[in-house]
Structures are given as C-alpha cells and as structure tokens.
Amino acid sequence: MKAAADRASVLEAIARLQRLAELFHLRRGQLARESGLTEAQWRVLEEIATEHFMPSMFARTSESSPPAVSRLIRQLMDRKLVSVAVSATDGRQRRYTLTATGRRLLAQLRAARARAIDAVWMDLPSGQLDDFVRFSDVLIPRLEAYAESGVKET
C-alpha cells in the first residue's frame, strides 16, 4: 500500500494548481481584452450563444447580481453585439440573441482560444494528458465535497 502524501508535497502541488489557475485566468482576460471585452462580457456572449440564456439564471450560476447582468447585457447591446426581442406570447419574456457582429466576435474569440490550445496542449504526450485527466477526476469531487461541506478553518 502506498504511503499518504507528505505535507511538503501537498503544498507544492497546491502551489502548482494555484499557478495554473492564475495563468488560465490571465490568458482568458488577455483574450477578452484583445477583443475589446471584459471576461464577464465574454461569459454573457457565450451564454447567449446557447440560445437558452436567461439573465436571472445566469446571475445565479455566475454568482452575479441581476442588476450586474442587466448592465452587461446593456453594454453588449450598446456595442451592437446582442439584440433583444420581447416574446409575442408573454411580454415579460425577453429573447436575447447575438447579432452578426456578436457572432463574428465570438468566432474570433473561439479561434484565438483554439490557437492557444493548439500551441500549449496539442503536442503534450497523450499519456501525460490522460494522467492529468484521471488525477483531476479524483481531485475535483474532493474539492467540491469539501467546499459543499461548509467546513470552516480555525
């Protein structure tokens, strides 16, 4: 039976994971800014592209306030990236869609992201990627369970 990891190894692994998270966040911000967007605006564009976008649901799942999401939508509409139509059957319902300009911008963002994936990930040995995925499949539920447990540090 393998021995449990020692604290120094665990702390080193956490430091690496934190650095990866920081780099992903940094690169996502760079991609957004290169397109003249904020990360939040990009997330809203991605959600609207699914054609099942509901501002209230997006606010809940993204831990944003409804007024903040409304502000983002207004910003995107002002830039002619998003349009809104009132439902013919229920005047309280709104349907948000990407304009042609919004679709082009989102396609450019996705292409830039694909180029980054190609440059960073595609030439990694498949065995290392498989190991990373397997390890992530173990770590993610452990982190989720711990976060959901509400354990407080003392």
C-alpha positions in Angstrom: 0.0 0.0 0.0 1.3 3.5 -0.9 2.0 6.0 1.9 -0.1 9.1 2.0 1.5 12.2 0.6 3.7 14.3 2.9 2.7 17.9 3.7 5.5 19.5 1.7 4.5 17.6 -1.5 0.9 18.5 -1.0 1.7 22.2 -0.5 3.9 22.1 -3.6 1.0 20.5 -5.6 -1.4 23.2 -4.3 1.1 25.9 -5.4 1.3 24.5 -8.9 -2.5 24.2 -9.1 -2.9 27.9 -8.0 -0.3 29.0 -10.6 -2.2 27.1 -13.3 -5.5 28.7 -12.2 -3.8 32.1 -12.2 -2.4 31.6 -15.7 -5.8 30.4 -17.1 -7.4 33.5 -15.6 -4.7 35.7 -17.0 -4.9 34.2 -20.5 -8.7 34.4 -20.6 -8.5 38.1 -19.6 -6.0 38.7 -22.4 -8.2 37.0 -24.9 -11.2 39.1 -23.8 -9.2 42.4 -23.9 -7.8 41.6 -27.3 -11.4 41.5 -28.5 -12.4 44.6 -26.6 -14.4 42.8 -24.0 -14.3 42.1 -20.3 -14.3 38.5 -19.1 -17.8 38.9 -17.8 -19.0 40.2 -21.2 -17.4 37.2 -22.9 -19.2 34.9 -20.5 -22.5 36.5 -21.3 -21.8 36.3 -25.0 -21.1 32.6 -24.7 -24.3 32.0 -22.7 -26.4 34.0 -25.2 -24.9 31.9 -28.0 -26.5 28.8 -26.4 -30.0 30.2 -27.2 -31.2 29.3 -23.8 -30.0 32.4 -22.0 -32.0 33.6 -19.0 -30.4 36.6 -17.2 -31.8 35.6 -13.8 -30.4 32.0 -14.2 -27.1 33.4 -15.4 -26.9 35.7 -12.4 -27.5 32.8 -10.0 -25.0 30.4 -11.6 -22.3 33.0 -12.1 -22.7 34.4 -8.6 -23.6 37.9 -10.1 -26.4 40.1 -9.2 -29.3 40.6 -11.6 -28.5 44.3 -12.0 -24.9 43.5 -12.8 -26.1 41.0 -15.5 -28.5 43.6 -16.9 -25.6 46.1 -17.1 -23.5 43.6 -19.0 -26.4 43.0 -21.4 -26.9 46.7 -22.0 -23.1 47.2 -22.7 -23.3 44.4 -25.2 -26.4 45.8 -26.8 -24.8 49.3 -27.0 -21.9 47.7 -28.9 -24.4 46.0 -31.2 -23.2 42.5 -30.2 -26.6 41.4 -28.7 -30.2 42.1 -29.6 -33.3 41.5 -27.6 -36.9 40.8 -28.6 -40.0 40.7 -26.5 -41.9 37.4 -26.6 -45.0 37.5 -28.7 -46.8 35.3 -26.2 -45.6 36.8 -22.9 -44.5 40.5 -22.7 -42.4 39.7 -19.6 -40.2 37.3 -21.5 -37.2 38.5 -23.5 -35.2 36.6 -26.1 -31.5 37.5 -26.4 -29.6 36.7 -29.5 -26.2 37.5 -30.9 -26.1 39.9 -33.8 -24.0 39.2 -36.8 -21.3 41.4 -35.3 -21.6 39.4 -32.0 -21.3 36.1 -33.8 -18.2 37.2 -35.6 -16.6 38.5 -32.4 -17.4 35.3 -30.6 -16.0 33.3 -33.5 -12.8 35.3 -33.4 -12.5 34.7 -29.6 -13.1 31.0 -30.1 -10.5 30.9 -32.9 -7.9 32.7 -30.6 -8.7 30.2 -27.8 -8.3 27.3 -30.2 -4.9 28.6 -31.3 -3.8 28.9 -27.7 -5.0 25.3 -27.1 -3.0 24.1 -30.1 0.1 26.0 -29.0 0.1 24.8 -25.4 -1.7 21.5 -25.2 -1.7 19.6 -28.5 1.9 18.4 -28.5 1.8 17.1 -24.9 2.2 13.3 -24.7 -1.2 11.7 -24.5 -0.2 9.6 -21.5 0.5 12.8 -19.5 -2.8 14.3 -20.5 -4.6 11.0 -19.5 -2.8 11.1 -16.2 -3.8 14.8 -15.7 -7.5 14.0 -16.5 -7.5 11.0 -14.2 -6.0 13.0 -11.3 -8.4 15.8 -12.0 -11.3 13.3 -11.9 -10.2 12.4 -8.3 -9.3 15.9 -7.1 -12.4 17.8 -8.4 -15.0 15.9 -6.5 -12.9 16.0 -3.3 -12.6 19.8 -3.6 -16.4 20.1 -4.4 -17.3 17.9 -1.5 -15.1 19.9 0.9 -16.5 23.2 -0.4 -20.1 22.0 0.0 -19.5 20.8 3.5 -19.0 24.3 4.7 -16.0 23.3 6.8 -14.6 26.4 8.4 -10.9 26.9 9.1 -9.9 27.8 12.6 
